[in-house]
Amino acid sequence: MKKFAVLLLVVLTIFTVTACTKDASGDDVSNADIQLKFETEHYSPDMKGTTLSLYGVTDKVRPILDVFEEDTGIVVEHLTMKNGEILQRLGNEKQSGVNIADLWFTGGADTFINAADNGLLEKYVTPQAENLEENMKDEEGYWHGTSLTLVNWIVNKQLIEEKNLEMPSTWDDLLQEKLKDEVSMPNPTSSGTAYNVVTAILQTKGEEKGWEYLDKLIDQVPFFTARGSDPKNLVINGEAIVGINASNGDFEIEKEYDHIKVVYPKDGTGWWPQPVAIVAGTDNLAEAKVFIDWIMSKRGMQVITEKRYAAVARTDVDIPEGIVDINEIELFPADFKAGAENRDSILETWSSKVE
């Protein structure tokens, strides 16, 4: 009888450990269904079926979110808007007390800094943050960098050859006489790419020498485009020789167009991280922390490189062929907080020079 009681207790214990829970869809979920491929202390099996709402500036992250769901069972719904629209929406949600978004993923670092300063983001320092350089994350934990946007030049090789020019390799090369009116650049008042270039040059060269250089660069540009993608298209169409551009670090355009070359200036280039953050006031804080832990893990970063075909903030991730290795290019020092704080005065000075 005692042996039977002991056996029954063992059976009940095993049943308890392997017992099923119900996910949001009502399906049975076993604890054994999820084998985590990353480290987190916030995950529990009953999170499977939970839905997180995420705001971002591009729909190209959808395949990344799908892998997260496969890895954790947590569903992520994604809404795409511009940076300014996200800021306004989060501000409205905070004011109304009705939280919709749990996460914000992709956008400009300056807008994340703005959001943090206005109490729109939740502070969370993921253990994975130790794998990032200091300039790839917020020191207080309000945001962490994921993929990178890198400034480069799109160069028309055919026109370079026809005009007997040397391929530009430094920022000073853009100032040569033969490139006058042949350099295309977006307007920093409307383009994050161009604003990054301006702030990077000012921070690298210093205020006085930086503006001296920018004055000369302005003289090389016949007009400033409204969108960041315009210079690339002008170069492709033969309407400019060099276009100041930004990309995820891929060289796909070279495969698409034989007459195009992607150049990363050897004396340094602008860049910014595509941050991820938890929205303040989320009702799904634990699940949101799981997402941060996942995407900042080596597993998550590897998924980004493969699904978005992009350079990433972690340097211990295998880079697919055709993606620039950030260890092999020179990145300008970047103070994103200063760039955000001085934005109005910088753009005011810029506008006075181009009008």
Secondary structure as GFF3:
##gff-version 3
##sequence-region A 1 355
A	DSSP	alpha_helix	2	17	.	.	.	ID=ss1
A	DSSP	beta_strand	20	22	.	.	.	ID=ss2
A	DSSP	beta_strand	28	30	.	.	.	ID=ss3
A	DSSP	three_ten_helix	31	33	.	.	.	ID=ss4
A	DSSP	three_ten_helix	45	47	.	.	.	ID=ss5
A	DSSP	beta_strand	51	56	.	.	.	ID=ss6
A	DSSP	three_ten_helix	59	61	.	.	.	ID=ss7
A	DSSP	alpha_helix	62	72	.	.	.	ID=ss8
A	DSSP	beta_strand	75	80	.	.	.	ID=ss9
A	DSSP	alpha_helix	83	96	.	.	.	ID=ss10
A	DSSP	beta_strand	103	105	.	.	.	ID=ss11
A	DSSP	alpha_helix	109	117	.	.	.	ID=ss12
A	DSSP	beta_strand	121	122	.	.	.	ID=ss13
A	DSSP	three_ten_helix	127	131	.	.	.	ID=ss14
A	DSSP	three_ten_helix	134	136	.	.	.	ID=ss15
A	DSSP	beta_strand	144	156	.	.	.	ID=ss16
A	DSSP	alpha_helix	157	162	.	.	.	ID=ss17
A	DSSP	three_ten_helix	171	175	.	.	.	ID=ss18
A	DSSP	three_ten_helix	177	179	.	.	.	ID=ss19
A	DSSP	beta_strand	183	186	.	.	.	ID=ss20
A	DSSP	alpha_helix	192	205	.	.	.	ID=ss21
A	DSSP	alpha_helix	207	220	.	.	.	ID=ss22
A	DSSP	beta_strand	224	225	.	.	.	ID=ss23
A	DSSP	alpha_helix	230	236	.	.	.	ID=ss24
A	DSSP	beta_strand	242	247	.	.	.	ID=ss25
A	DSSP	alpha_helix	252	256	.	.	.	ID=ss26
A	DSSP	beta_strand	260	263	.	.	.	ID=ss27
A	DSSP	beta_strand	271	279	.	.	.	ID=ss28
A	DSSP	alpha_helix	285	296	.	.	.	ID=ss29
A	DSSP	alpha_helix	298	307	.	.	.	ID=ss30
A	DSSP	three_ten_helix	326	328	.	.	.	ID=ss31
A	DSSP	alpha_helix	336	341	.	.	.	ID=ss32
A	DSSP	alpha_helix	343	354	.	.	.	ID=ss33
###
